[in-house]
Amino acid sequence: ITNLVRPGTLSIMELIEKMTINPAKLYNIHRGFIKEGERADLLIFNPNEVWTVEDFFSKACNSPFKGMKLYGKVKKTICKGTIVYED
């Protein structure tokens, strides 16, 4: 969102498509959509929330994103219908 949607390079729908539907098609994985009876893998995010990268989960001790102000924050991740992350 910070570098593609806010400057107007992509719409939010184009970004979501490029990060969900297109990779699923590329790797022939039956994902990237919401449909009754299918696997419930979802991500819920607030596209307007501004936050600064501080703590993150990584084996590396540094990151080019540390201290960076970003727009859009993941609030919940649901995998196979189970909440696996919640902010």
N, CA, C and O atoms as CSV, one atom per row, in Angstrom:
chain,resi,resn,atom,element,x,y,z
A,1,ILE,N,N,0.837,-1.185,0.000
A,1,ILE,CA,C,0.000,0.000,0.000
A,1,ILE,C,C,0.879,1.245,0.000
A,1,ILE,O,O,0.627,2.188,-0.750
A,2,THR,N,N,1.902,1.248,0.834
A,2,THR,CA,C,2.759,2.419,0.989
A,2,THR,C,C,3.378,2.851,-0.334
A,2,THR,O,O,3.343,4.033,-0.676
A,3,ASN,N,N,3.945,1.906,-1.082
A,3,ASN,CA,C,4.701,2.256,-2.285
A,3,ASN,C,C,3.973,2.023,-3.602
A,3,ASN,O,O,4.460,2.439,-4.654
A,4,LEU,N,N,2.820,1.369,-3.566
A,4,LEU,CA,C,2.103,1.104,-4.814
A,4,LEU,C,C,0.714,1.731,-4.872
A,4,LEU,O,O,0.348,2.313,-5.893
A,5,VAL,N,N,-0.059,1.623,-3.807
A,5,VAL,CA,C,-1.432,2.141,-3.820
A,5,VAL,C,C,-1.455,3.637,-3.537
A,5,VAL,O,O,-2.095,4.393,-4.268
A,6,ARG,N,N,-0.776,4.070,-2.499
A,6,ARG,CA,C,-0.813,5.497,-2.133
A,6,ARG,C,C,-0.297,6.405,-3.245
A,6,ARG,O,O,-0.894,7.456,-3.484
A,7,PRO,N,N,0.796,6.043,-3.944
A,7,PRO,CA,C,1.249,6.906,-5.044
A,7,PRO,C,C,0.387,6.805,-6.307
A,7,PRO,O,O,0.559,7.593,-7.236
A,8,GLY,N,N,-0.549,5.827,-6.345
A,8,GLY,CA,C,-1.437,5.700,-7.494
A,8,GLY,C,C,-0.953,4.748,-8.576
A,8,GLY,O,O,-1.533,4.713,-9.661
A,9,THR,N,N,0.096,3.973,-8.309
A,9,THR,CA,C,0.596,3.011,-9.289
A,9,THR,C,C,-0.409,1.889,-9.513
A,9,THR,O,O,-0.633,1.473,-10.650
A,10,LEU,N,N,-1.019,1.395,-8.433
A,10,LEU,CA,C,-2.037,0.344,-8.491
A,10,LEU,C,C,-3.230,0.741,-7.637
A,10,LEU,O,O,-3.091,1.502,-6.679
A,11,SER,N,N,-4.403,0.224,-7.988
A,11,SER,CA,C,-5.556,0.372,-7.092
A,11,SER,C,C,-5.427,-0.702,-6.016
A,11,SER,O,O,-4.643,-1.639,-6.169
A,12,ILE,N,N,-6.181,-0.577,-4.940
A,12,ILE,CA,C,-6.132,-1.584,-3.878
A,12,ILE,C,C,-6.575,-2.937,-4.435
A,12,ILE,O,O,-6.023,-3.967,-4.047
A,13,MET,N,N,-7.554,-2.955,-5.330
A,13,MET,CA,C,-8.015,-4.218,-5.921
A,13,MET,C,C,-6.946,-4.843,-6.816
A,13,MET,O,O,-6.790,-6.064,-6.830
A,14,GLU,N,N,-6.215,-4.024,-7.556
A,14,GLU,CA,C,-5.123,-4.554,-8.388
A,14,GLU,C,C,-4.029,-5.157,-7.516
A,14,GLU,O,O,-3.479,-6.206,-7.850
A,15,LEU,N,N,-3.711,-4.506,-6.410
A,15,LEU,CA,C,-2.694,-5.025,-5.495
A,15,LEU,C,C,-3.131,-6.364,-4.906
A,15,LEU,O,O,-2.348,-7.313,-4.862
A,16,ILE,N,N,-4.375,-6.437,-4.456
A,16,ILE,CA,C,-4.892,-7.684,-3.881
A,16,ILE,C,C,-4.857,-8.804,-4.923
A,16,ILE,O,O,-4.476,-9.932,-4.611
A,17,GLU,N,N,-5.248,-8.498,-6.143
A,17,GLU,CA,C,-5.220,-9.494,-7.218
A,17,GLU,C,C,-3.795,-9.992,-7.466
A,17,GLU,O,O,-3.574,-11.193,-7.621
A,18,LYS,N,N,-2.839,-9.076,-7.502
A,18,LYS,CA,C,-1.446,-9.444,-7.766
A,18,LYS,C,C,-0.813,-10.223,-6.613
A,18,LYS,O,O,0.169,-10.938,-6.812
A,19,MET,N,N,-1.369,-10.087,-5.415
A,19,MET,CA,C,-0.799,-10.784,-4.258
A,19,MET,C,C,-1.567,-12.049,-3.882
A,19,MET,O,O,-1.129,-12.788,-3.000
A,20,THR,N,N,-2.705,-12.315,-4.531
A,20,THR,CA,C,-3.504,-13.496,-4.174
A,20,THR,C,C,-3.841,-14.346,-5.398
A,20,THR,O,O,-3.348,-15.466,-5.533
A,21,ILE,N,N,-4.668,-13.824,-6.273
A,21,ILE,CA,C,-5.151,-14.592,-7.421
A,21,ILE,C,C,-4.021,-14.952,-8.383
A,21,ILE,O,O,-3.891,-16.111,-8.776
A,22,ASN,N,N,-3.211,-13.981,-8.762
A,22,ASN,CA,C,-2.156,-14.234,-9.745
A,22,ASN,C,C,-1.128,-15.262,-9.280
A,22,ASN,O,O,-0.804,-16.164,-10.053
A,23,PRO,N,N,-0.593,-15.175,-8.048
A,23,PRO,CA,C,0.350,-16.213,-7.611
A,23,PRO,C,C,-0.294,-17.602,-7.553
A,23,PRO,O,O,0.352,-18.596,-7.886
A,24,ALA,N,N,-1.553,-17.676,-7.137
A,24,ALA,CA,C,-2.246,-18.968,-7.087
A,24,ALA,C,C,-2.350,-19.568,-8.491
A,24,ALA,O,O,-2.131,-20.766,-8.672
A,25,LYS,N,N,-2.679,-18.744,-9.474
A,25,LYS,CA,C,-2.757,-19.221,-10.859
A,25,LYS,C,C,-1.381,-19.651,-11.365
A,25,LYS,O,O,-1.252,-20.689,-12.015
A,26,LEU,N,N,-0.366,-18.861,-11.070
A,26,LEU,CA,C,0.993,-19.145,-11.529
A,26,LEU,C,C,1.481,-20.505,-11.046
A,26,LEU,O,O,2.115,-21.249,-11.795
A,27,TYR,N,N,1.184,-20.822,-9.793
A,27,TYR,CA,C,1.636,-22.086,-9.208
A,27,TYR,C,C,0.554,-23.167,-9.232
A,27,TYR,O,O,0.703,-24.216,-8.604
A,28,ASN,N,N,-0.535,-22.906,-9.962
A,28,ASN,CA,C,-1.628,-23.866,-10.102
A,28,ASN,C,C,-2.153,-24.345,-8.745
A,28,ASN,O,O,-2.382,-25.536,-8.532
A,29,ILE,N,N,-2.336,-23.380,-7.834
A,29,ILE,CA,C,-2.871,-23.657,-6.502
A,29,ILE,C,C,-4.323,-23.170,-6.487
A,29,ILE,O,O,-4.609,-22.057,-6.930
A,30,HIS,N,N,-5.213,-23.977,-5.993
A,30,HIS,CA,C,-6.641,-23.648,-5.963
A,30,HIS,C,C,-6.922,-22.705,-4.786
A,30,HIS,O,O,-7.564,-23.099,-3.812
A,31,ARG,N,N,-6.436,-21.454,-4.879
A,31,ARG,CA,C,-6.591,-20.460,-3.816
A,31,ARG,C,C,-6.785,-19.081,-4.450
A,31,ARG,O,O,-6.780,-18.931,-5.672
A,32,GLY,N,N,-6.958,-18.078,-3.579
A,32,GLY,CA,C,-7.056,-16.707,-4.060
A,32,GLY,C,C,-8.482,-16.220,-4.220
A,32,GLY,O,O,-8.720,-15.201,-4.867
A,33,PHE,N,N,-9.434,-16.937,-3.637
A,33,PHE,CA,C,-10.831,-16.546,-3.742
A,33,PHE,C,C,-11.573,-17.007,-2.492
A,33,PHE,O,O,-11.070,-17.829,-1.726
A,34,ILE,N,N,-12.763,-16.473,-2.300
A,34,ILE,CA,C,-13.624,-16.875,-1.181
A,34,ILE,C,C,-14.840,-17.564,-1.794
A,34,ILE,O,O,-15.553,-16.980,-2.609
A,35,LYS,N,N,-15.065,-18.815,-1.389
A,35,LYS,CA,C,-16.182,-19.576,-1.943
A,35,LYS,C,C,-16.651,-20.591,-0.912
A,35,LYS,O,O,-15.840,-21.241,-0.252
A,36,GLU,N,N,-17.960,-20.720,-0.782
A,36,GLU,CA,C,-18.529,-21.670,0.169
A,36,GLU,C,C,-18.016,-23.083,-0.120
A,36,GLU,O,O,-17.980,-23.527,-1.268
A,37,GLY,N,N,-17.620,-23.778,0.955
A,37,GLY,CA,C,-17.131,-25.140,0.828
A,37,GLY,C,C,-15.650,-25.246,0.523
A,37,GLY,O,O,-15.098,-26.346,0.510
A,38,GLU,N,N,-14.995,-24.112,0.278
A,38,GLU,CA,C,-13.559,-24.110,-0.006
A,38,GLU,C,C,-12.773,-23.759,1.251
A,38,GLU,O,O,-13.339,-23.308,2.246
A,39,ARG,N,N,-11.485,-23.969,1.192
A,39,ARG,CA,C,-10.582,-23.674,2.297
A,39,ARG,C,C,-10.652,-22.184,2.640
A,39,ARG,O,O,-10.580,-21.335,1.751
A,40,ALA,N,N,-10.791,-21.871,3.924
A,40,ALA,CA,C,-10.904,-20.476,4.366
A,40,ALA,C,C,-9.536,-19.944,4.783
A,40,ALA,O,O,-9.179,-19.982,5.961
A,41,ASP,N,N,-8.774,-19.449,3.811
A,41,ASP,CA,C,-7.502,-18.780,4.066
A,41,ASP,C,C,-7.730,-17.304,3.784
A,41,ASP,O,O,-7.904,-16.907,2.631
A,42,LEU,N,N,-7.730,-16.494,4.828
A,42,LEU,CA,C,-8.064,-15.078,4.687
A,42,LEU,C,C,-7.093,-14.208,5.460
A,42,LEU,O,O,-6.462,-14.648,6.421
A,43,LEU,N,N,-6.986,-12.977,5.023
A,43,LEU,CA,C,-6.203,-11.978,5.732
A,43,LEU,C,C,-7.093,-10.752,5.865
A,43,LEU,O,O,-7.673,-10.293,4.881
A,44,ILE,N,N,-7.201,-10.227,7.065
A,44,ILE,CA,C,-7.997,-9.022,7.307
A,44,ILE,C,C,-7.022,-7.909,7.652
A,44,ILE,O,O,-6.186,-8.063,8.543
A,45,PHE,N,N,-7.128,-6.794,6.953
A,45,PHE,CA,C,-6.199,-5.696,7.207
A,45,PHE,C,C,-6.911,-4.358,7.185
A,45,PHE,O,O,-7.997,-4.214,6.624
A,46,ASN,N,N,-6.267,-3.383,7.814
A,46,ASN,CA,C,-6.760,-2.011,7.810
A,46,ASN,C,C,-5.860,-1.235,6.852
A,46,ASN,O,O,-4.711,-0.958,7.195
A,47,PRO,N,N,-6.344,-0.876,5.665
A,47,PRO,CA,C,-5.502,-0.196,4.689
A,47,PRO,C,C,-5.113,1.223,5.085
A,47,PRO,O,O,-4.193,1.795,4.500
A,48,ASN,N,N,-5.798,1.798,6.068
A,48,ASN,CA,C,-5.524,3.181,6.468
A,48,ASN,C,C,-4.641,3.305,7.699
A,48,ASN,O,O,-4.191,4.403,8.027
A,49,GLU,N,N,-4.385,2.191,8.391
A,49,GLU,CA,C,-3.585,2.274,9.612
A,49,GLU,C,C,-2.123,2.554,9.271
A,49,GLU,O,O,-1.534,1.893,8.416
A,50,VAL,N,N,-1.553,3.536,9.946
A,50,VAL,CA,C,-0.148,3.896,9.776
A,50,VAL,C,C,0.618,3.337,10.966
A,50,VAL,O,O,0.203,3.505,12.113
A,51,TRP,N,N,1.736,2.673,10.692
A,51,TRP,CA,C,2.526,2.093,11.775
A,51,TRP,C,C,4.004,2.104,11.398
A,51,TRP,O,O,4.357,2.228,10.225
A,52,THR,N,N,4.848,1.973,12.395
A,52,THR,CA,C,6.291,1.951,12.191
A,52,THR,C,C,6.813,0.561,12.513
A,52,THR,O,O,6.507,0.006,13.567
A,53,VAL,N,N,7.599,0.003,11.608
A,53,VAL,CA,C,8.165,-1.334,11.802
A,53,VAL,C,C,9.172,-1.282,12.943
A,53,VAL,O,O,10.174,-0.571,12.869
A,54,GLU,N,N,8.899,-2.028,13.976
A,54,GLU,CA,C,9.812,-2.124,15.124
A,54,GLU,C,C,10.185,-3.582,15.330
A,54,GLU,O,O,11.226,-4.045,14.864
A,55,ASP,N,N,9.317,-4.299,16.036
A,55,ASP,CA,C,9.560,-5.714,16.292
A,55,ASP,C,C,9.023,-6.541,15.132
A,55,ASP,O,O,7.953,-6.253,14.597
A,56,PHE,N,N,9.768,-7.563,14.751
A,56,PHE,CA,C,9.324,-8.451,13.694
A,56,PHE,C,C,9.911,-9.831,13.938
A,56,PHE,O,O,10.911,-9.985,14.640
A,57,PHE,N,N,9.270,-10.831,13.344
A,57,PHE,CA,C,9.719,-12.210,13.509
A,57,PHE,C,C,10.627,-12.578,12.347
A,57,PHE,O,O,10.185,-12.661,11.202
A,58,SER,N,N,11.904,-12.797,12.654
A,58,SER,CA,C,12.866,-13.146,11.622
A,58,SER,C,C,14.090,-13.771,12.267
A,58,SER,O,O,14.409,-13.482,13.421
A,59,LYS,N,N,14.769,-14.621,11.527
A,59,LYS,CA,C,16.032,-15.177,12.022
A,59,LYS,C,C,17.149,-14.147,11.876
A,59,LYS,O,O,18.176,-14.239,12.547
A,60,ALA,N,N,16.946,-13.177,11.007
A,60,ALA,CA,C,17.937,-12.116,10.818
A,60,ALA,C,C,17.791,-11.073,11.919
A,60,ALA,O,O,16.701,-10.882,12.458
A,61,CYS,N,N,18.870,-10.409,12.245
A,61,CYS,CA,C,18.810,-9.398,13.308
A,61,CYS,C,C,18.592,-7.992,12.746
A,61,CYS,O,O,18.444,-7.035,13.507
A,62,ASN,N,N,18.573,-7.866,11.424
A,62,ASN,CA,C,18.340,-6.546,10.843
A,62,ASN,C,C,17.340,-6.660,9.695
A,62,ASN,O,O,17.078,-7.750,9.187
A,63,SER,N,N,16.801,-5.543,9.306
A,63,SER,CA,C,15.839,-5.505,8.211
A,63,SER,C,C,15.861,-4.111,7.592
A,63,SER,O,O,15.988,-3.122,8.315
A,64,PRO,N,N,15.741,-4.013,6.279
A,64,PRO,CA,C,15.677,-2.694,5.651
A,64,PRO,C,C,14.387,-1.956,6.008
A,64,PRO,O,O,14.273,-0.751,5.783
A,65,PHE,N,N,13.410,-2.689,6.569
A,65,PHE,CA,C,12.132,-2.082,6.929
A,65,PHE,C,C,12.110,-1.525,8.347
A,65,PHE,O,O,11.195,-0.778,8.696
A,66,LYS,N,N,13.089,-1.870,9.165
A,66,LYS,CA,C,13.095,-1.424,10.563
A,66,LYS,C,C,13.103,0.104,10.626
A,66,LYS,O,O,13.943,0.763,10.012
A,67,GLY,N,N,12.151,0.649,11.379
A,67,GLY,CA,C,12.026,2.090,11.522
A,67,GLY,C,C,11.212,2.758,10.422
A,67,GLY,O,O,10.968,3.963,10.479
A,68,MET,N,N,10.790,1.989,9.422
A,68,MET,CA,C,10.045,2.552,8.302
A,68,MET,C,C,8.566,2.735,8.664
A,68,MET,O,O,7.966,1.882,9.318
A,69,LYS,N,N,7.994,3.854,8.228
A,69,LYS,CA,C,6.564,4.111,8.421
A,69,LYS,C,C,5.817,3.510,7.236
A,69,LYS,O,O,6.116,3.811,6.080
A,70,LEU,N,N,4.837,2.652,7.542
A,70,LEU,CA,C,4.072,1.973,6.500
A,70,LEU,C,C,2.582,2.248,6.646
A,70,LEU,O,O,2.096,2.531,7.741
A,71,TYR,N,N,1.874,2.162,5.544
A,71,TYR,CA,C,0.418,2.295,5.526
A,71,TYR,C,C,-0.176,0.918,5.274
A,71,TYR,O,O,0.279,0.186,4.395
A,72,GLY,N,N,-1.199,0.570,6.052
A,72,GLY,CA,C,-1.845,-0.730,5.932
A,72,GLY,C,C,-1.246,-1.711,6.919
A,72,GLY,O,O,-0.035,-1.931,6.931
A,73,LYS,N,N,-2.097,-2.303,7.749
A,73,LYS,CA,C,-1.607,-3.234,8.769
A,73,LYS,C,C,-2.507,-4.456,8.835
A,73,LYS,O,O,-3.733,-4.346,8.850
A,74,VAL,N,N,-1.870,-5.630,8.873
A,74,VAL,CA,C,-2.612,-6.885,9.006
A,74,VAL,C,C,-3.190,-6.956,10.409
A,74,VAL,O,O,-2.487,-6.735,11.395
A,75,LYS,N,N,-4.470,-7.264,10.490
A,75,LYS,CA,C,-5.147,-7.369,11.784
A,75,LYS,C,C,-5.407,-8.824,12.164
A,75,LYS,O,O,-5.333,-9.173,13.342
A,76,LYS,N,N,-5.710,-9.676,11.185
A,76,LYS,CA,C,-5.954,-11.101,11.434
A,76,LYS,C,C,-5.527,-11.912,10.223
A,76,LYS,O,O,-5.669,-11.481,9.079
A,77,THR,N,N,-4.995,-13.106,10.507
A,77,THR,CA,C,-4.717,-14.082,9.462
A,77,THR,C,C,-5.465,-15.353,9.829
A,77,THR,O,O,-5.344,-15.856,10.946
A,78,ILE,N,N,-6.228,-15.861,8.892
A,78,ILE,CA,C,-7.035,-17.062,9.110
A,78,ILE,C,C,-6.567,-18.124,8.120
A,78,ILE,O,O,-6.551,-17.893,6.911
A,79,CYS,N,N,-6.187,-19.288,8.642
A,79,CYS,CA,C,-5.698,-20.387,7.815
A,79,CYS,C,C,-6.558,-21.620,8.077
A,79,CYS,O,O,-6.686,-22.070,9.216
A,80,LYS,N,N,-7.140,-22.154,7.019
A,80,LYS,CA,C,-8.055,-23.299,7.121
A,80,LYS,C,C,-9.178,-23.024,8.117
A,80,LYS,O,O,-9.632,-23.938,8.807
A,81,GLY,N,N,-9.628,-21.776,8.196
A,81,GLY,CA,C,-10.727,-21.407,9.080
A,81,GLY,C,C,-10.328,-21.124,10.515
A,81,GLY,O,O,-11.190,-20.823,11.341
A,82,THR,N,N,-9.032,-21.215,10.837
A,82,THR,CA,C,-8.543,-20.980,12.197
A,82,THR,C,C,-7.724,-19.697,12.238
A,82,THR,O,O,-6.870,-19.478,11.379
A,83,ILE,N,N,-7.978,-18.845,13.233
A,83,ILE,CA,C,-7.187,-17.623,13.393
A,83,ILE,C,C,-5.789,-18.023,13.853
A,83,ILE,O,O,-5.624,-18.619,14.917
A,84,VAL,N,N,-4.775,-17.689,13.037
A,84,VAL,CA,C,-3.393,-18.031,13.378
A,84,VAL,C,C,-2.576,-16.802,13.771
A,84,VAL,O,O,-1.480,-16.928,14.316
A,85,TYR,N,N,-3.112,-15.613,13.493
A,85,TYR,CA,C,-2.458,-14.362,13.908
A,85,TYR,C,C,-3.544,-13.335,14.167
A,85,TYR,O,O,-4.516,-13.235,13.419
A,86,GLU,N,N,-3.365,-12.573,15.236
A,86,GLU,CA,C,-4.299,-11.490,15.547
A,86,GLU,C,C,-3.527,-10.354,16.190
A,86,GLU,O,O,-2.772,-10.563,17.139
A,87,ASP,N,N,-3.720,-9.143,15.666
A,87,ASP,CA,C,-3.042,-7.956,16.193
A,87,ASP,C,C,-3.940,-7.299,17.219
A,87,ASP,O,O,-3.573,-6.277,17.798
